[in-house]
Amino acid sequence: MSSEYSSATPKLLNRELSLLKFNERVLAMAEYPDTPLLERLRYLCIVSSNLDEFFEIRISSLKEQLAQHANITGEDGYTPAEAFEQVQEATHALIERQHHLLNREVLPLMALEGIVILDPDEWDEAQRAWAKATFMRDVMPMLTPIGLDPAHPFPRVYNKSLNFIVALSGIDAFGRRASIAIVQAPRALPRVMQVPSDISGVEHGYIMLTSLISEFVGELFRGLEVKGCYQWRVTRNSDLFVDEEEITNLRLALQGELSQRNFGAAVRLEIDHEMPEHLERYLQQEFALQPQDTYRVDGPVNLSRLMQLCNAIDRPDLLFPEYRPRVPAPFDMVADDPEALFEAIAERDHLLHHPYQSFEPVLAFLAAAARDPAVVAIKQTIYRTGEDSELMSLLLSAARAGKEVTVIVELMARFDEQTNIGWAAKLEEVGAHVSYGVVGHKTHAKMALVLRRENGRIRRYGHLGTGNYHSRTARLYTDFGLLTSDQTICADMDKVFSLLTGLGEKPALKALLQSPFTLHDTMVALIRREAEAAAAGKKARVMAKMNSLLEPTIIEELYKASQAGVRIDLIVRGACALRAGVPGLSSNIRLRSIVGRFLEHSRVFYFYAGGEELVYLSSADWMDRNFFRRVELGSPVNDPALKKRVIKEAFMFALRDNQLAWRALPDGGYVKVRGRGKPFNIQKQLMQ
């Protein structure tokens, strides 16, 4: 290794800090004046939603390490205590920046457009009268004030619920001295309420539930003096624990855990920025939290609730222009003709790039399978699909029609567990074969297989994707999908399904790569092959696009390949532990992140391979969990024209982008790419 790289510098970046850097890039979308105003608000809310999950999962994990008194320095150069300190500092700075943008720029600009969140300090007489009437009629009957005393202990507080702590003085009807009370806002109450325009004086006037309760909470404590009322909420550890060695029924075990998810250990306390310190300390003590776990918020503690304004306000001029994804040929002609649809797939493979191309061909594929009398069986994996899913309805109708329907439902899909449990029950009711995959290995592969009787023989048709079978996210996430009748690929898919529903040895797959068996080893081997070619003076190239890059062995192999002279381009949207552009370590690695209107979600891997140019679409990021603790697939793109398309749309356009792209620095920071020449926006290009 070159002496330019110092071994004192950790080779890996910290995962949590890298995730926070990603959220800084999302926040930057809200900071750009060119982003439509309501979309700027949406990005602010997305950051809040992302941070909620960050605390529920990642900070919870760090806290568990601290509780175990782990003092081992990780490969990122931090002990858990040092990492926690750095992460807390970065998170406080990010949240402060977020609320500064909301209060100083976004809300004032919205007010200029007639969209106003009415502050109690500025209510006129008519607005106050409307607010009080609304509180008395719609809010107060739903509230249960809890005065804290020996007979009324501190209530159980639901994860991320909106709460108020009320400081009181006086003596009540029973002679009890009032001090502190807690008011919990029921989840059934809307967090934002629209005020009639003749009262608000603007086209779109709103009052926060927080304002109503804070202003009129005294109605709950008649005869007592309210000295202050302050909003707060607590975030809890939301990772589920199921003892895989002890359970006999995963669904029942999971249902038992779900009921307790919202009462896990507290990891963050958000409070009103005006809350007195003694009440802050009281809440910290109640939830066993430290001052650094507390976030003073100048605005609503549940900021993500403002997302509803982005969807409710009819102002197209303040949103991204409406985009209708096109249905590519031949699916625009054969969607309602099962025979013609299967003939089209039999003729050649078809590549779909969502959301630029519609998700409708995938639904049409399954609808045709459900209706076609020649189809005898449908097999499908489900990771996330949504509560109202057309795809699941198609599977139900296929089962009712007498098809052999087999569905692998991943019950442990984080935050979708309850939805998936519901779909599993519905599928079983209509006679579908439902399996939950392999305990200890989440089934994250995205595949659907149709078996059709043709000329007395069974022919298979398959769909493989990089994203979930979720119609809504297919309009928001960028993903590739492949519809194929390649019998080698489809036979491999059938082998994977058989292993997931039954028992047996590791399948010998001819085309597909599978985690936890062959995907990791093959990626390592292909990277090494490029390094060997470069060392021999031959052309060598690696390109990879994914959501996260964290697995240490892969990163080490990329470093070695870079040192051998391989040209490496990585497009990683979120967390990345690799240091790019470090002399002597990774000087031949360029790393980009693209953040735009659509969430970059596809996983694509490219290797020059002596001119063969291998391209794989995959469900897997390059992370430990995807390689070793999940069932994932990597599918080759064999058709030369489709391969060319993937290289162009996934890589060439991304590397040309000088509008949405960020360039990674050796220290883990990112700078916006501002190239010379004509502006190029990958997402706009693909929309056109």
N, C-alpha and C positions, 0 to 999 in steps of 0.2 A: 504494500500500500504506500502511496505517495506520502512523503513527510509533510505535505501541505495540510493533511488532515490530522488533527490532534486527537489522540485516543481519550483525552480528558473530556472531550465533548461527547455526550450520550448520542448513540446512533439513532435512537428513537425519540419521537416527540410524545408529549403527554396526551393521552386520548381525550380527557375532559377539556383540557385547554384548547385542543384542536376543534372540539365540538363548539366551544364558545366562539372561536374564530369564525366558524361557519355561521353562527347566529349573528355575528357582527356583519357578515356579508349580506345576510337577509335584511338586517336593519338598514344597511346602506341603500337597499331598494326603496325603503320608506323615506330616506333622506334625499333621494334624487328629485329635484324639482320637476323633471320631465315625466316622472311616474304619475299617472292620473291620481287625483286627490284621494278618492275613496279607496283606491288600491294602496296608497301610502298607509292609510289607516289599517287596511287588511294586513299588510306586512308587519305593522306594529303588533297586531293581534297574533300573527303567526309566531313572532318571536316569543310572546308570552306563553303561547301554547307549547312551543318547543321547550321553553325553560321549565314549565310544569313537569313535563316528562323527564327532563334532565335531572331535576331534583328527585322525582319519584323513583328513578332507576339508578342513575349514575352517582349522584350525591349520596343516595342511600347505600350504595355499594362501598363508597369511600368511608362512610361513617362506620360501616360494619368492620372494615379493616382497622379503623382507629380503635374500635371497641375491643378488638382482639390484640391490641397493643403491638401490632405488626410494625417493626422498625427496620424493615429490609429495604434497601434502596433498589428501586425498580430499574428496568432498562432505559427508562426515560430520565434517570438521574435523580428522581425524587423518592423520598420515603412517603408513606401515606399522609403523614402529618404535614410535610412540606407541600405535597400536591394539593391537599385540602386547603391550605392557607393561600396558595397561588390561585386556586379555582375560585374561592370565596372573594378574593380581591377583584379578580377579573369579572365575576358575575355582578358584584355591586356596581362596578363601573359601567357595565353594559346596561343594567336596569336604570341607572341614573341617566345615562345617555338616551335611553328609550323614552322615559317620561319627560325629559327636557324637550325632546322633539315633539312629543304629543302636545304639551302645554304651550310651548313657545311658537310652534309653527303649524302643525296639522290642524288643531282645533281652531285657531284664529282664521286660517284659510277656509276652513269649512264654514265658519260663521259668515264670511264674506260671500259664500255661495248660498246663504239662507239655511244652513244646517247647523243648528245650535243645540248644545247640551246646556240647558239652563241651570245656572248656579244659584243656590238659595240666596246668596248675598245680593243677587241682582234681580230677584223676583219682584214684580210689581204686585199691586193689590189683587188683581184678577188672577194672576198666575199662582199666587200663594193660596187664594181661595180654592182654585181648581186642585192644587196639590194636596191641600188638606182634605178636601172632599174625597179625592181618590184614595188617600191614605185611610180615612175612616171607613170607606165603603169596601175597598178591595184588598187592603194590606193588613190593617189592624186585626181583623177577625182571624187572620192566618198566623198571627204571631203569638208565641208563648214566652212571656218574660220569665226569667229565672233569677230570683234574688238569692245571692249566695249566702248561705248560713248553714249551721249544722244539719238542718233538715233538707237543705237543697244543695247538694254538692255540685261541683263543676260538672256540667253536662258532657256527654260523649259528643265529640265534634267530628263531623263527617269530613273526609278528605276534600280540600279545596272549596269547602262551603263558605258562604258569606256570613259573617258573624259581627256582632257589635258588643263592645264592653261599655257599660254605662256607669258613670260615677254619680252617686246619689248622696243626698244628706236629708235628714229628717227622721221622724218616727211614724211608723205605719199604724194601721187600725188595731194590730195586735200588740202594739207597744214595742215592736222590733226596730232597732236602729238600722237604718238603711246605709249601705256603703257601696257595694258593687253588685251589678246585675249583668246577666248575659242575655242577649237577644239573638236568636238564630233565624236567618232568613230562609223560609222554606224554598225548596228547589222549584216548587210549582209557580212561584211568583216570577214574573218577567223582570229582568235586571234593568231594562231600559223601556220606558213608556213614552209613547208619542202624545204630545199635547196638541189639542185642536189649534189650527193656524190662527183663528180669530182671537185666541187667548195668548198663544206664544208670540204672535206678531211676526212670525217668519214662516216660510213654506214648510220647513221640516224642523220642528222644535221637539226636544226630548228632555225628560227628567229621569235621572238615575234612581233606581230603587234605594240606593245608598243615601241619596239626598232626602227622600221621603222619610225614611226611618230616622235619620239623624235629626231632622227638623221637628218631627212630631212624636218622638219617642216618649215625650213627657205624658202623652195620653195614656200610656201603659202604666204610669206611676203617679196617678193622681194624688195630690196632697204632699208629694215629695219634691225636693228641688233637684233638678237634673243639672249637675255641674259640668257634664261633658259626655258626649257619645261618639265613639270612635270605631270605625270599621277595622276588621282584621280577618285573616284566614290563615289556616295552617295547611302545609303540604306534607303528605305522609309517604312512607315507603310503600310502594304499590307493587313490588315484585311478588309474585306468588311462589309459595313453597309447597311442593307436593313430593312426599317421600316415595320415590319411584320404586324402592325395594319393598315397600310395605303395602302399597295400594293393590286392590283387586279389581276396582272399577274406576278408571280414570275420570269418567264423566261425573260420577257421584263425588269423588274426592275433590274434583275441581269446583263443583258447585258449592261444596262446603267451604272451600277457601275463598271463593268470590265474595261470600257474605261478609268476610272479615277484611277484604282488601282495603276498604275505605277507613279502617281504624288501625292501620299499621303505625309503626313508630314515627313520630314527627321529625321532619328534617329541615323545615323552613317555616318561619313565621313572617307574614307580611302584615304591616300595620299602617294605620293612618299617620301621615307625616306629622300631625299635630298631637299625637297621643302623648300624654305626660309620661315621664320616665318611670314613675312608680307603677303605672299600669303596664308598661312594657315589661318591667322586671317581673310583675305578677304573672303575666302570660308566659314569659320565658321559663319561670319556675314550674308552672303548671305542665308545660310540655317538655321539660328537661332540655331546653335549648339554651345556647350561649348567645351573647351579643352579636357575634359574627354571623349567626344563623338568622338574624332579624333584618328585615328589609323595610325601611320607611318609604312609603309610596305617596307621591304627590299626584293623586288621582285615584281611580277605582282600583281596589286590590285585585279585582277579577277583570283585568283589562281585556282579556280575550272575548268577554261578553259584548264588546263594542263591534265585534265582527258582524252582528246581525244588521247593523246600519248599512254595511256594504251591500248586503243582499236585499234590504227592504226599500232603500231609497231609489226611486225611479229617475236617475240622472245618468243616462248612458254616456254623457260627455265627461263624466268624472270617473269612468271606468275604462278598462282596456276595451278596445273595439270588439264587438261580438265576433266570435270565430266559430264557424261550423265546419267541423272536419269533413273531408270528402270521403265518399265511399269509392274505393278504387275499383277499376275494372278487373275481373268480370263480375264482381259481387254486386255492382249496381244493376246488373241485368238478371242474375241467376238466384238472387236471395230467396225468392218464393218458389223456386223449382228445385227440390232436393236432388233429382236425378242430374240436372245440369250443374248444380253446385259441386257434387262429388266428381263429376266428369272434369270440371275445371281444375280441381285439386289433383286429380289423377294425371292430368296432362302435364302439370309442372308445379313446382313449389311457389308459394306466394308469401311475400314479406309484407308485414304491416308495421308501420311506424306511428304509434299513437303519441300525442293526440292529433298529429297532423293528418293521419288517416283514421277513419272512424273505427270504433270498436264493433260496429254492426256486423262485419263479416264473421267475427267470432260467435256472436249471438246467432247469426244465420246458420253457421255451421252446426251448432247444437240444436237449433230449431229444426233444421233439415233432418238431423239424426233422430229427433223425437218423433217426427211425422213419417219418415220414410219406412214403409213396411219391409224394405230389404235390410234395414239396420237391425242387428240382433242384440248389440250391447254397446253401452257407453261407460267409459271409465274416466274419472275426473279427480284432480286434487283441488282442495279448497283451503286457502290460508286466510285471506280476507275477501269478503264479498259484499258486505253491507246488509242492513236489516231488510231493505226492500230491493230484492235482487231479481231481475228478469232472468238471469242465468239459472238461478236456483229454481225458479218457477218452471223453466224448461226441463230441468232434470226431474222435477216432481211429475210433470205431465208425461215424460218419457217412461217413468216407472209405472204410472197409472195405465199407460198404453201397453204394458206388458214387456217392455224392454228390460234386459238385464242391466241394471244401473248400479255401478259400484262407485262410491265416493269416499275418498280419503279426506276426512275433515280434521284439520289441525286444531284441536281444542285449546292448545297452549299459545295461540296467536295473541300476543300481548294486547290487552285492552279490547279485543274482539272475542274473548272467551265466551261471554254470555250469548252473543249473537250466533256463534258457531254451534254452541250447545243446542240452541233453538232450531237451527237448520238440521242438525243431526237427528233430532227427534222427529221433525216433519218428514224427513226422508225415510226413516225407519217405518213410519206409519203407513207409507204407500208401498212398502215392500222393497225398497232399495237396500243394497248391501252397504252398510256404513262401517268404516274402519277408522281408527284414530291414529293410524301409522305405527310408529315405533316409539315406545316410551323412552325418553332420554334423548331422542333425536327428532326435533321438530321437522315435519314434512313441509319444506319451504319451496319445493320444486313446483313449477307451474306447467301442468300438462293435462291435456284432454285427449282421449283416444276413442275412436269410433270403429266398431267392427261391423262390416257390411257384407252380406252374402251376394256374390256376383258370379254368375255362371257356375253355380254349384260349389264355389270356393269362398273362403273368408278373406276379405281384403281389409286392411287397416288404413285409417286416416287419422292424422294427429295434428294437434296444435301444441306448440311449445312457446313459452313467453318469458320475458324478463320481469313482468309485473303481475299483479294479482288480477283475478277475474272479478273486477269491480268496475261497473260501468261509470260511476261518478269519477273515480280517480283516473280512469282511462281518458277523461277529458282534461285532466290537470297534470298528469305525470307523463313524462316521456318514457316510452317503453317500446321494445321490438317484440313482434310475435311472428311465428313461422307456421303456416299451414302446409302440411306435407303429406304425401302418400308414399314417401321413400320407405320401402318395406324393411330396410335394415334399421333405420331410425325407429319406425313404428314397432318392430319386433323388440327392440331394446326397451321401449316404453312399456310394452306388455310385461317384460321380465321385471321391470321395476315395480309395476303395480302388483304383480304376483308376490314379490318379496314383502311389500308393504302390508298386504292383506293376510299373508300366510307366514310360513317359516321356510328357511332353506339357506343354502350356501350363498356366498357372494356371487351375484350374476356376472357372467362373462359377456360384457357389452361390447359390441363391435363398433358403434359409432358414438354413442353418448358417453360423456364423462359424468361420474356420480360421486357425490360426497355421501358418506365419509370414506369411500374406497379409492377412487382413482382421480378425482378432480385435482386435489392438491399435488399429488405426485406428478401428474401430467403437466400442470402449470410449471412446477419446478424444473422438470425435464426440458420443457420447451424454452424456458428462459436460459437454461444452461446450454442448450443447443445453439441459441443465438450468440451466447458468449464465446463458444468454441469457434463459431464461424467468424466472429469479429477478430478473435485472436489469430486466426489463419489469414487475415487480410481480406475476408469476404464481406459482402454486404450483410448487415444484420439490423433488425429493427423489431422493437416491441412497442405496441400501443395497447392501452387498457383504459376502459371507462367503467366507472363504478360509483357506488355511494360512499363506501368507506374502505380504507386500506390500512390494516392494522397487524396482520399476521407476520410475526418476526422472521420466519424462515423465508417467506416470499420476499420480504424487504431486503434481507441479506443477499439473496440471489440477484435481486435487481441492482444492488450496490456492486456486486462482483461483475455483473454484466456491463454496468456503466464503466467500470475500471478497465474492462477488456475492450471497450470501444463501441459497445452497442448503443445506438441512438434510441432513447426511450422517451415516449410521450405518455404521460398519465393525466387523465381527466377524472378527478375525484371530487364529487360534490361536497361531501361532509368531512368527517373525521379522517385524518391521515397522519400516521406516525412516521412516515418516511420524510427524511430531510432531503430536499431537492437542491441541486446546484452547488453542493459543497465540494470545493477543489480537493481532489485526491480521494473522494468518497463517492460522490454522485454527480460529477460535473457534466455527465452526458444525459442526465435525467431532467426533463422539463415537466413541471407539475402545474396543472391548471384546475380551477374550480369555476363552474358556470352557474350563476344564479340569475334567474329571470322570471318571466311570467309563468312558465311551467316548471314543475319540479323535475330536475334531471334525475332519472331513476333507472335508466337502462344499464345493464352490465354486458359489456362487449370486450372480447380479448382478441388481439391480433399478433401474429408472429410471422415474420418474413419467410422463414423456413426454406431458405435456398431458392426463393422465387415461387414456391407453392402457395404462399400467402394463406395461412390457416386463420380462419375467423370462427369464433365461438360466441353464441348468444348464451347467457347464463342467468339463472335465478340467484346466483351467489355473489356476494362481495368477497373481497380478499380479507377475510377475518377468521379468527380461530373458530368461532361458533359455526360459520358457514362451511368451513372445511371439515370439521371434526365432530360437530354436535348437531348437524342438521342433515336432512336428505335434500340434496340439491342436484341440479342437472346442468351440464354444459352441452350445448347442441351445436354441431358444426353447420356452417352455411356452405353448402356444396355447389349450388347453382352459381356459375361465374357472374351472371348479371346481378344476382341478388348480393353476392359477396362484394361486388364493386359498389353497389348502393350502400351497404353497411359501412364500408370503409369511408366513403364520401360523407355520408350523413352523420355518422358517429364520431369520426376523427378529423377528416379534412376540414369540414365546416367549423368544428370546435376549435381547431388550431388556427383558423383564420379570424375567429371572432375577436373584435376589439371594442365591443360594447357591453357584453355581459360577463366576459371572462376576467378572472383574477389570477395573477401569477404568484406562485408560492415562493417565499424567500427561504434561505437556508435556516434561519432561526425559527421558522414556523409561522411567521407573519405572511400577509398577503398584500399585494398592491394591485390596483385596477390596471388592466391592460389598456393602454392607449396607443395603438399602433399608428403609424403613418399611413397615408393613403385613404382610400374610400372606406367609410364606416361599414362594418360587416357584423350583423346580428344573426347568430345561428338560428334562433327560434323564428325570427321574422322570415328568414330565407326559407325555412322548411314550411312555414305557413303559406308562403306564396306558391 
